[in-house]
Amino acid sequence: MKVSVDTNVLVRAAVCDDPAQASIAAKVLADAELIAVALPCLCEFVWVLLRVYGLQPSDAAAAIRVLLAAANVEVNRPAVEAGLSVLETGGDFADGVIAHEGNWLGGETFVSFDKRAVSLLTAQGHSARLL
């Protein structure tokens, strides 16, 4: 079966907070021929791990890297790596994904009211401007 996974499936598999659902999630992920993971799913995944479960950014990044290592997982890897790059330097995963995808769509400069996001992206060599 080829599946498009929802955030809650990834969360159950990663944190095992509900043993019954964690077992089901792990089986679906292990048995799937292909697991399609959309960018919004990963943005939600990181947010839930950090805000709901209180994990550290490094733990969230590690969880995504484990997912990326699975042979049956398909993601927009350049966008995910951009998100991880920002997350691992103290920013929001979603900001890195947004900046990357915006650039891919033709945007030349990331604009935001978020000082930290602009600073981190600028430090990584991206064109970013604080509004």
N, C-alpha and C positions, 0 to 999 in steps of 0.2 A: 504494500500500500504506500502511496505517496501522500504525505500529509502536509498541510499548512498549519503550523502549530500556534496556539494561543498562548499568551503570556502566562496564564495560570498553570498551564501544563509544565512550562519551563520552571516556574517557581516551585511547584510541588516536587519536581524531580531534583531541584537544587537544594531546597531547604528541608525536605522530608518532614514537614510540620503536621501532615495528615498522612499517617502510614498507609492507609488504604488507597488514597489518591496518589501518593508518591509511588506506590507499587504499580498502579495502572499507568501512570505517566512514564515511568522507567521502561515498562514493557512496550508501550507504543513507540517510544523513541528508539529503543533497541531493535524492534522488529520492522520499523519503517524502511522501505527501500530508499526513500528520500524524505528529508525533513526540510521544508521551506520555512525560513524564519525571516519575516518581514522586518524592516527597520523600526517601525513603530512598536513592534513586539519587543525588540531589544531595548528600546528607549524605556518602555514601561517596566521591563524586567529589571533594569538597573535602578530605576526609581523605587520600585517595590523593595528590592534588596536593601537599598540604602535607607529609605524613609520608614518602611514598615518593619523590617527585620533588624535594622540598625547595623548592618554589615559595613565594613570599611570599603572605600573605593577599590582598594587592592583586591579585596575578596570578590567584589562584583566583576572586576576585570578578569580575575582568575576563572570565574564561572563562565564568562563569555569565551575565554581562550580554550577551556575544556570543550565547550560546544563547538567551536571552530575546528578543533582537532578531530572531530568525528567525521568519518569518511562519507556519511550519508547526509550531512548538513549542507544546505545551499543558502548562502547569504550574499549580500552585496559586500564582499570582503573589503574593498577599498573604503567604503563608507564606514564599516564597522571598525576598521583600523584607525580611521580618522577620529571616530568617537572614543576609542580606547586611548588614543594619544592625548586627547583633552582630559579624559577621566583620570588618567595616570599622572597628569601634571596638576591635579587639584581642581579641575573644572567639571562641567556636566557632560556626560556622554552625549546627550542629545544635541548640545551645542556643536560638538565636533561633527556629528552626523548631518546636522542642518547646514553647517558651513560647507561641508564636502558636497552634499547633494545640490545645494544652491549654486556652487561653482560648476558642477556638472551640467546644470540646467542653463548656464550662461551668465549667472551672476558673477561679477568681478570682485565685489567688496562685500564682506559680511558686515551688516550694520545692526547695532543693538544698543539698548540702554544698560546692558549688563557689563559693568567695568571689567570684571574678572574674565568673562568670555572673550572680550575684545583683547585684553592684555595677553591671555594665553594663546589665542590664535595668532596675534601679531608676533609673539615670541617664537612661534613655530613657522614663521615666514609667510603667513597668509595675509592678504589684504583685509583689514578689519577696521571699522571706524565706530567710535563711541558717539552716540547721538545725544 
